Amino acid sequence: MTPRQRFHETMRFGDPDRPSYWEVIGHWGDTIERWQDEGMPGDVHLGIYFGFDRREGLPVSLGLAPGFKAEWVGEDGKYEYRRDGNGVVYKALKEDQQSIPQYHSFPVRDRQTWQEFKKRLNPESPCRYHPYWEDYKRWIADRDYPVFIHAGSVYGWLRNWMGMENISMMVYDDPAFVEGAMAEIADFVCATIARALEEVPDIDYAVMWEDMCYKAGPLLSPTHFRKWMVPQYRKITGLLRKHGIDIILVDCDGNHDQLNRLWLEGGLSGVYPLEVAAGEDPVALRKEYGQDLHLCGGIDKRVLARDKKAIDEELEKKVPFLVESGGWIPSIDHAVPPDVPFANYMHYLERLHALCQ
């Protein structure tokens, strides 16, 4: 089977020769550096080297246009302050660039700052589409691999631009603003991707991004989610489905059990990467939802840092059932961290592929 045929057979609960092989989030840069120190070649394409199936995202940009200038803005003792491309100012230790930064300020604080900020969300900006878009369309016309389109975010982007504390307070201080901003974001997404949907036939699937949960559940109540977010999802997924895209996956970390049915209600079809440490269990999800929910991931990344026996046990309790049930793409439950030895990761791939065959 071609990678494209295999993807559709997998996600439509058909009869693939094996499930698609992906790493849905990928690997940390530090992980790759460690593996190269442990013997992995440094001059290879990772996807080919690890035996992953080819897939590509359409070159349609939903980012800020223009983005903010990434720059140094000050320092305070052992800390330095920097602004990133989203306009967020954060502070980080000068001597430890690998440490997690602390957020200092955000570009969207209220209705007034939103009015200025959203000028960067112009769907007509020339940079939204690849400069050689016509050539690209011809190039992928006869592809044998799946292509996807990014369909944005409803809550996650807004939280990034406002900060978690600020948006959580605004839910109660000015709920009409939050609801309105979400609607404007969804309108921007639809207006931006409409051209691609019209001009590229048979796009294989779509992805969205939220990251709106932690290990104890969602950052926004299911009540607010249904009232504010489901209508915006329907706006986006309705457009996608009009153009034949009914595999629509959302990337959300943490425990999202309270949101799965609401995502289905909003027209999405599946979720990844299924973080085990947050309580997500792909086997339990398949048993609960049957063929109503596409799944990607759910292999506990922490196990790969232990030993081969632990890896084998993790795979054997999940992979055979999920492969047999269908609608699941095997993958680690987030980016592979740098505490995973190279030998362990290669053993994981070898055992995974053997079980999937």
C-alpha positions in Angstrom: 0.0 0.0 0.0 1.1 3.6 -0.5 1.3 5.8 2.6 -1.9 7.6 1.5 -3.9 4.4 1.0 -2.6 3.1 4.3 -3.6 6.3 6.1 -7.1 6.1 4.8 -7.5 2.4 5.5 -6.2 2.9 9.0 -8.4 5.9 9.8 -11.5 4.5 8.2 -11.3 1.3 10.2 -10.5 -0.7 7.0 -7.9 -3.4 6.3 -4.5 -1.7 6.0 -1.3 -3.8 5.6 -0.3 -2.1 8.8 -1.1 1.2 10.5 0.6 4.4 9.5 4.0 4.9 11.2 4.3 8.5 12.5 5.8 10.3 15.5 2.9 12.7 15.9 4.7 15.3 18.0 8.3 14.4 17.2 11.5 14.5 19.2 13.1 17.2 21.4 16.3 18.7 19.9 18.3 17.7 23.0 17.1 14.1 22.4 18.5 14.0 18.9 21.8 15.5 20.1 22.0 12.8 22.7 21.3 10.0 20.2 24.0 11.3 17.9 26.4 11.1 20.8 25.2 7.5 21.3 25.8 6.4 17.7 22.9 7.7 15.6 24.2 9.1 12.2 24.1 12.9 12.1 23.6 13.2 8.4 20.2 11.5 7.9 16.6 12.5 7.4 15.0 11.4 10.7 11.6 10.4 9.1 13.3 8.1 6.6 15.9 6.8 9.1 13.2 5.8 11.6 10.9 4.3 8.9 8.0 6.8 9.2 5.5 7.1 6.5 5.5 10.3 4.5 3.0 13.1 5.2 3.0 16.8 4.6 1.2 19.9 5.7 0.0 22.4 3.1 2.1 25.6 3.1 -0.7 27.9 4.3 0.3 30.1 7.1 -2.1 31.0 10.0 0.5 32.8 12.0 0.7 36.4 13.0 1.5 38.6 9.9 3.8 40.2 10.7 5.0 38.5 13.8 6.5 40.5 16.6 10.2 41.2 16.5 12.0 38.6 18.7 14.3 40.8 20.8 16.0 41.3 24.1 14.1 43.9 26.2 16.1 44.0 29.5 17.7 42.2 32.4 17.4 42.0 36.1 20.2 40.4 38.1 20.5 36.7 37.0 17.4 37.0 34.6 17.0 38.5 31.1 13.8 39.5 29.5 13.0 38.7 25.9 10.0 39.2 23.6 9.0 36.3 21.3 7.3 36.3 17.9 3.8 36.3 19.6 4.6 39.5 21.5 5.0 37.7 24.8 7.7 39.0 27.1 9.3 36.3 29.3 12.2 36.1 31.7 14.7 33.3 31.7 17.9 32.5 33.6 20.9 34.0 31.8 23.1 31.0 32.6 20.6 28.3 31.8 19.0 28.7 28.4 17.3 25.2 28.8 15.3 26.2 31.8 11.6 26.9 31.5 11.0 30.7 31.2 8.5 32.6 33.3 6.0 34.7 31.4 6.1 38.4 32.2 3.6 40.2 30.0 1.2 39.5 27.1 0.2 41.6 24.0 -3.6 41.1 24.5 -4.9 42.4 27.8 -8.3 43.9 27.0 -10.6 44.9 24.2 -8.4 47.9 23.2 -5.2 45.8 22.8 -7.2 43.1 21.0 -8.3 45.6 18.4 -4.6 46.5 17.6 -3.4 42.9 17.9 -5.9 41.4 15.5 -4.6 43.5 12.6 -1.9 40.8 12.4 -4.7 38.3 11.6 -5.4 39.5 8.1 -6.4 36.6 5.9 -5.5 38.6 2.8 -1.8 39.0 3.8 0.3 37.8 0.8 2.5 35.7 3.0 -0.4 33.3 3.9 0.3 31.2 0.8 3.5 29.7 -0.6 5.1 32.1 -3.1 5.0 29.3 -5.7 1.6 28.0 -4.8 0.6 27.1 -8.3 3.8 25.0 -8.7 3.1 23.4 -5.4 -0.4 22.4 -6.4 0.9 20.7 -9.5 3.6 18.9 -7.5 1.2 17.2 -5.1 -1.5 16.4 -7.6 -0.3 12.8 -8.1 1.0 12.2 -4.6 1.0 8.8 -2.9 1.2 10.2 0.6 -1.4 12.1 2.7 -1.4 15.9 3.0 -3.2 17.9 5.7 -4.2 21.4 6.3 -3.9 23.2 9.6 -7.3 24.6 10.7 -6.2 26.7 13.6 -7.3 27.0 17.2 -10.2 28.5 19.1 -9.0 28.7 22.8 -5.2 27.8 22.6 -4.1 30.8 20.5 -6.1 33.3 22.6 -4.6 31.8 25.8 -1.1 32.2 24.3 -1.7 35.8 23.5 -3.4 36.7 26.8 -1.8 34.3 29.3 -3.7 31.6 31.2 -4.4 33.8 34.3 -5.6 36.7 32.2 -8.0 34.7 30.0 -9.3 32.8 33.0 -10.2 36.1 34.7 -11.6 37.5 31.5 -14.0 34.6 31.2 -15.9 36.1 34.2 -14.9 39.8 33.9 -15.8 40.2 30.2 -17.2 37.0 28.8 -18.6 38.7 25.8 -15.1 39.7 24.8 -13.8 36.1 25.0 -16.7 34.8 23.0 -16.3 37.5 20.4 -12.6 37.0 20.1 -13.1 33.3 19.6 -15.6 34.0 16.8 -13.2 36.4 15.1 -10.4 33.9 15.2 -12.6 31.2 13.7 -13.6 33.6 10.9 -10.0 34.4 10.2 -9.2 30.7 9.9 -12.1 30.0 7.5 -11.2 33.0 5.4 -7.5 32.0 5.2 -7.9 28.3 4.3 -10.9 28.7 2.0 -8.6 29.2 -1.1 -6.7 26.0 -0.4 -9.9 24.0 0.1 -11.2 25.3 -3.2 -8.0 24.7 -5.2 -6.5 21.5 -3.7 -8.8 18.5 -4.3 -8.9 15.6 -1.9 -7.0 17.0 1.1 -6.6 14.0 3.3 -7.2 15.4 6.7 -7.0 18.5 8.9 -5.4 19.3 12.3 -6.2 21.8 15.0 -4.3 22.8 18.1 -5.6 23.6 21.5 -3.4 22.5 24.5 -6.2 23.5 26.9 -5.9 20.8 29.5 -3.6 19.7 32.3 -3.5 16.5 34.2 -6.7 17.3 36.2 -8.8 18.4 33.3 -9.6 21.3 31.0 -8.7 25.0 31.7 -12.1 26.1 30.5 -15.3 24.5 31.8 -17.3 22.2 29.6 -20.2 24.6 30.0 -18.2 27.5 28.5 -16.7 25.1 26.0 -20.1 24.1 24.6 -21.5 27.7 24.6 -18.5 29.4 23.1 -16.2 26.9 21.3 -18.6 24.3 19.8 -20.2 26.9 17.5 -16.8 28.1 16.3 -15.6 24.5 15.7 -18.8 23.9 13.7 -18.0 26.9 11.6 -14.5 25.6 10.7 -15.4 21.9 10.5 -18.4 22.7 8.4 -16.2 24.3 5.9 -13.8 21.4 5.9 -16.5 18.8 5.6 -18.1 20.7 2.7 -14.8 20.0 0.9 -14.7 16.3 1.8 -12.4 16.5 4.8 -14.0 14.4 7.6 -10.8 13.3 9.4 -10.2 16.3 11.7 -7.7 15.8 14.5 -7.0 18.1 17.5 -3.7 18.2 19.3 -4.3 18.7 23.0 -2.0 17.7 25.9 -3.3 16.8 29.4 -6.5 15.0 30.4 -9.3 15.9 27.9 -11.8 13.2 28.8 -14.4 15.9 29.6 -14.0 17.4 26.2 -13.9 14.4 23.8 -17.7 14.3 23.2 -17.8 18.1 22.9 -15.1 17.9 20.2 -17.2 15.3 18.4 -20.2 17.6 18.8 -18.2 20.4 17.2 -17.4 18.3 14.1 -13.9 17.1 14.9 -13.1 13.4 14.7 -10.1 12.5 16.8 -7.4 13.6 19.3 -3.7 13.2 20.0 -1.1 12.7 21.5 -3.0 11.0 24.5 -0.7 11.7 27.4 -0.5 8.7 29.7 0.9 10.7 32.6 -2.3 12.8 32.5 -4.5 9.8 32.6 -5.3 9.2 28.9 -5.6 5.6 27.9 -6.1 4.8 24.2 -7.4 1.3 24.9 -10.1 2.7 27.3 -11.0 5.4 24.8 -11.4 2.9 22.0 -13.6 0.7 24.2 -15.7 3.8 25.2 -16.1 5.4 21.8 -15.8 2.5 19.3 -15.3 3.8 15.8 -16.6 7.3 16.6 -13.2 8.7 17.7 -9.8 8.6 15.8 -6.8 8.2 18.1 -3.1 8.9 17.6 -0.4 8.2 20.2 -0.9 6.9 23.8 2.5 5.0 24.1 3.9 6.2 27.4 7.1 8.1 26.7 8.3 7.6 30.3 8.6 3.8 29.7 11.2 4.4 27.0 13.6 5.8 29.6 13.5 2.5 31.6 14.4 -0.8 30.0 13.5 -3.1 27.2 11.3 -5.3 29.3 9.2 -2.2 30.3 8.9 -1.1 26.7 7.7 -4.6 25.6 5.1 -4.7 28.3 3.8 -1.2 27.4 3.5 -2.2 23.7 2.0 -5.6 24.2 -0.8 -4.3 26.4 -1.9 -1.7 23.9 -0.7 -2.3 20.3 -2.4 -5.6 19.4 -5.8 -4.5 20.6 -5.6 -1.0 19.0 -4.3 -2.3 15.7 -7.0 -4.8 15.5 -9.7 -2.2 16.4 -8.4 0.3 13.8 -8.6 4.0 13.7 -5.4 4.4 15.6 -1.9 5.6 14.6 0.8 4.4 17.0 3.1 7.0 18.5 4.7 8.2 21.7 2.3 10.3 23.7 4.3 13.5 23.2 7.7 14.6 21.9 10.4 12.0 22.8 12.4 13.4 25.7 16.2 13.5 26.1 16.2 10.9 29.0 15.4 8.2 26.4 18.6 6.2 25.3 19.0 5.7 21.6 19.1 1.9 22.0 15.8 2.0 23.8 14.1 4.0 21.1 15.4 1.7 18.4 14.1 -1.3 20.4 10.8 0.4 20.7 10.5 0.9 17.0 11.6 -2.7 16.3 9.0 -4.2 18.7 6.3 -1.8 17.6 6.7 -2.6 13.9 6.8 -6.3 14.7 3.5 -6.1 16.6 1.9 -3.9 13.9 2.7 -6.4 11.2 
